[in-house]
Amino acid sequence: MAGYADAVIAVLAALQIGRVVIVGWSLGGHVAIEMVPHFPAWPVWF
């Protein structure tokens, strides 16, 4: 899963997207969880 998270992070960086809402189901949920340690200020829970 870390490889997918790294790929999403790389795309966000390449596109200079600073803030996103990540929502995932099944595999996407695992990818979203893997992204959390890379962005400690991101987890904003609604």
C-alpha positions as CSV (number, residue, x, y, z in Angstrom):
1,M,0.0,0.0,0.0
2,A,2.9,2.4,0.7
3,G,3.8,2.4,-3.0
4,Y,0.3,3.6,-4.0
5,A,0.4,6.2,-1.3
6,D,3.8,7.4,-2.5
7,A,2.4,7.6,-6.1
8,V,-0.5,9.7,-4.9
9,I,1.8,12.0,-2.9
10,A,4.1,12.4,-6.0
11,V,1.1,13.4,-8.2
12,L,-0.1,15.9,-5.6
13,A,3.4,17.4,-5.4
14,A,3.8,17.5,-9.2
15,L,0.5,19.3,-9.6
16,Q,1.3,21.6,-6.7
17,I,-1.9,20.7,-4.9
18,G,-1.5,21.7,-1.3
19,R,-4.8,20.6,0.3
20,V,-7.0,17.7,-0.6
21,V,-9.7,15.6,0.8
22,I,-8.8,11.9,0.5
23,V,-11.6,9.4,0.7
24,G,-11.2,5.7,0.0
25,W,-13.1,2.5,0.1
26,S,-11.4,-0.8,0.4
27,L,-7.9,-0.4,-1.2
28,G,-8.4,3.3,-1.4
29,G,-9.0,3.4,2.3
30,H,-5.7,1.7,3.0
31,V,-3.9,4.1,0.7
32,A,-5.5,7.1,2.5
33,I,-4.4,5.7,5.9
34,E,-0.8,5.2,4.6
35,M,-0.7,8.9,3.6
36,V,-1.4,10.2,7.1
37,P,2.1,9.9,8.5
38,H,3.4,12.0,5.5
39,F,1.1,14.9,6.4
40,P,0.7,15.2,10.1
41,A,-1.2,18.5,9.9
42,W,-3.7,17.1,7.3
43,P,-6.0,14.8,9.3
44,V,-8.9,17.1,9.7
45,W,-11.9,15.0,10.8
46,F,-15.4,16.2,10.1
